[in-house]
Amino acid sequence: MRIDIISIFPDILSGPFSNSIIKRAINKNFINIQIHNLRKYGLGKRKKIDDYSYGGESGMVIRIEPVYHCFSKLLSERYYDERIFMTPDGELLSQKYAQFLTKKKNIIILCGRYKGIDQRIRDNLISKEISIGNYILSGGEIAAAVLVETIVRLLPGVIHNQDSIITDSFQQESFIAPPIYTRPAIYKGWKVPDILLSGNHKKIKDWLKQKSRKIKP
C-alpha cells in the first residue's frame, strides 16, 4: 500500500511516522508513505499557497492552484483508490472505514490549514472527507497521522499477534473490548476477578463476552 500525504507543514508528521508500529511497517515495506510539501507547488517566487476568501470572511484560505498541480502530478503517475481530505465536518472515522482502506492500493490524504481550503478542491478533487472528531485542530496533519495508524495496524503482518486485533474495541461491530488484567493477581488489595484465574476457558470466554459493552448508536 502507498499513502501520499499533502501538507504545508510536513515536518509535523516526522514524529508519528518515525516510531513504533508505523516505523516498523515502513521498514518492512508493508507500506510506502510519501509526504509532499504543498509549498513546492505555490505561486510565484514566494510560493504563495493561500489568500483571503471572497465574501469578507476572516482567515486565510488555501488556494486551488497549488493543490490542483500537486494532485495532477500524483495522478499522472498512478491511480488512487481514494483521495481523502481531513476536515472536522467530514464523516467520522470508524474502524469499519479503516478496514475498507486496507483493501486499497494507493491513497492520497490532503491536510488542510488556516480557515480551510477552496471549496472547489472539495467538490472536484476529493473523493472522501474524514473527521476524527467534533473539534478543531490547527491543521489536518495530526488527523492524518491518526488515520494512517488506524490503517497500518490492520495490515497483515504489521502486528505479530493478529488475534489481538480481532479482539480490539470496535473491531466487532459496535462493541467495546472487555476489561483486561495482568500480573500480579493482587496489588494493594485490588484483585483480578476470580473467573479469570479459574482456568475454565469456557466460563472465561462467557465472562469476556458478557463484559463486552455495546455502544449506543
C-alpha positions in Angstrom: 0.0 0.0 0.0 1.1 3.5 -0.8 -0.2 6.7 1.0 0.7 10.1 -0.2 0.1 13.0 2.3 0.0 16.6 1.1 0.7 19.2 3.8 2.2 22.7 4.1 3.9 21.6 7.4 5.3 18.2 6.5 7.7 18.1 9.5 4.8 17.7 11.9 4.4 14.2 10.5 8.0 13.1 11.0 7.5 12.2 14.7 4.4 9.9 14.3 5.9 8.1 11.3 9.4 7.6 12.9 8.3 5.5 15.8 6.5 2.3 16.8 4.1 0.4 14.5 4.3 2.8 11.6 8.1 2.9 11.5 8.1 -0.9 11.6 5.6 -1.2 8.8 7.7 1.2 6.7 10.9 -0.6 7.4 9.4 -3.9 6.4 7.8 -2.5 3.3 4.3 -3.2 4.3 3.5 0.5 3.5 5.1 3.3 1.5 4.3 6.7 2.9 5.3 9.8 0.9 4.9 13.3 2.3 4.6 16.2 -0.2 5.2 19.8 0.8 2.4 21.8 -0.8 4.6 24.9 -0.8 6.6 23.3 -3.6 3.6 23.9 -5.8 3.0 27.5 -4.6 2.5 30.5 -6.8 5.3 32.9 -7.8 8.7 33.5 -6.3 7.3 33.4 -2.7 5.4 30.1 -3.4 2.1 31.5 -2.2 -0.4 28.9 -1.3 -3.1 30.9 0.5 -5.3 34.0 0.0 -8.2 35.9 1.5 -11.7 34.5 1.0 -14.3 36.0 -1.2 -17.2 37.4 0.8 -15.2 39.0 3.5 -14.9 36.1 5.9 -11.9 36.3 8.3 -9.0 33.9 8.0 -6.8 32.8 5.1 -7.8 30.0 2.7 -5.6 27.5 0.8 -5.8 28.3 -2.9 -6.9 25.8 -5.5 -4.0 26.1 -7.9 -1.2 24.6 -5.7 -3.5 21.7 -4.7 -4.5 21.0 -8.2 -1.0 21.0 -9.5 0.1 18.6 -6.7 -2.8 16.3 -7.4 -2.2 16.4 -11.1 1.4 15.3 -10.7 0.4 12.4 -8.4 -2.5 11.3 -10.6 -0.3 11.3 -13.7 1.9 8.7 -12.0 -0.6 6.2 -10.7 -4.3 5.6 -10.0 -5.6 6.5 -6.5 -8.4 4.5 -5.0 -9.3 7.2 -2.5 -8.5 10.9 -2.3 -9.2 12.0 1.3 -9.5 15.4 2.9 -9.2 15.6 6.7 -11.8 18.0 7.9 -13.9 18.4 11.1 -17.1 18.4 9.1 -16.4 15.2 7.3 -17.6 11.7 8.0 -16.5 10.4 11.4 -13.5 8.0 11.1 -14.6 4.4 12.1 -12.9 1.1 12.4 -15.0 -0.1 9.5 -13.7 2.6 7.2 -10.1 1.8 8.3 -10.7 -1.8 7.3 -12.1 -0.7 4.0 -9.0 1.3 3.3 -6.7 -1.7 3.9 -8.0 -3.2 0.7 -6.9 -0.2 -1.3 -3.6 0.2 -3.1 -3.0 3.9 -3.3 -4.4 6.7 -1.2 -4.0 10.5 -1.1 -4.6 12.4 2.1 -4.8 16.2 2.0 -4.2 18.2 5.2 -6.0 21.5 5.5 -4.7 24.6 7.3 -5.8 28.1 8.2 -9.6 28.7 7.7 -9.8 25.8 5.2 -9.4 25.1 1.5 -11.1 26.4 -1.5 -14.5 24.6 -1.9 -13.7 23.7 -5.5 -11.0 21.4 -4.2 -13.5 19.5 -2.2 -16.0 19.4 -5.0 -13.7 18.2 -7.7 -10.6 16.6 -6.4 -11.7 14.8 -3.2 -13.5 11.5 -3.0 -13.9 11.3 0.8 -14.0 13.7 3.6 -13.0 12.3 7.0 -13.1 13.8 10.6 -11.5 12.3 13.7 -14.0 14.2 16.0 -16.2 17.2 16.6 -13.4 19.6 17.5 -11.0 21.9 15.7 -7.2 21.4 15.2 -4.9 23.9 13.7 -4.4 21.6 10.7 -5.0 18.2 9.3 -1.6 16.7 10.0 -2.4 15.1 13.3 -5.7 13.8 12.0 -3.9 12.3 9.0 -1.5 10.6 11.4 -4.4 9.1 13.3 -6.0 7.8 10.0 -2.7 6.3 8.9 -2.2 4.4 12.1 -5.7 3.0 12.1 -5.0 1.6 8.6 -1.4 0.4 9.2 -2.0 -1.6 12.3 -4.7 -3.6 10.4 -2.3 -4.6 7.6 -1.4 -8.3 7.8 2.0 -8.9 9.3 2.4 -5.5 10.9 1.2 -6.7 14.3 2.6 -10.1 15.1 -0.4 -11.3 17.1 -3.4 -11.0 14.7 -5.8 -12.3 17.5 -5.0 -9.1 19.4 -6.6 -7.1 16.5 -9.7 -9.3 16.3 -10.5 -8.5 20.0 -9.9 -4.8 19.8 -12.7 -2.4 20.6 -14.9 -1.5 17.5 -13.4 -4.4 15.6 -16.6 -6.5 16.0 -19.5 -4.3 15.1 -20.2 -1.7 17.8 -18.7 -3.5 20.8 -16.1 -2.2 23.3 -13.5 -4.7 24.4 -13.9 -6.2 28.0 -11.7 -5.2 30.9 -8.2 -6.7 30.8 -5.8 -7.6 33.6 -2.2 -8.9 34.0 0.1 -9.9 36.9 0.1 -9.6 39.8 -3.2 -11.2 40.7 -3.5 -9.0 43.8 -2.0 -5.5 44.2 -2.6 -3.3 47.2 -5.6 -5.4 47.9 -7.0 -4.9 44.4 -7.8 -8.3 42.9 -8.1 -9.7 39.5 -11.6 -11.3 39.0 -11.6 -14.9 40.2 -13.1 -16.1 37.0 -10.0 -15.1 35.0 -7.8 -17.2 37.4 -10.1 -20.2 37.3 -8.6 -21.9 34.3 -12.1 -22.6 33.0 -11.8 -21.4 29.4 -15.5 -21.7 28.6 -16.5 -19.7 31.6 -13.8 -17.1 31.0 -14.9 -16.8 27.4 -18.5 -16.3 28.5 -17.4 -13.7 31.1 -15.4 -11.7 28.5 -18.4 -11.8 26.1 -20.7 -10.6 28.9 -18.3 -7.8 29.8 -18.0 -6.5 26.2 -20.2 -3.4 26.0 -22.2 -2.5 23.0 -22.0 1.2 22.4 -25.2 3.1 21.9 -26.0 4.1 18.2 
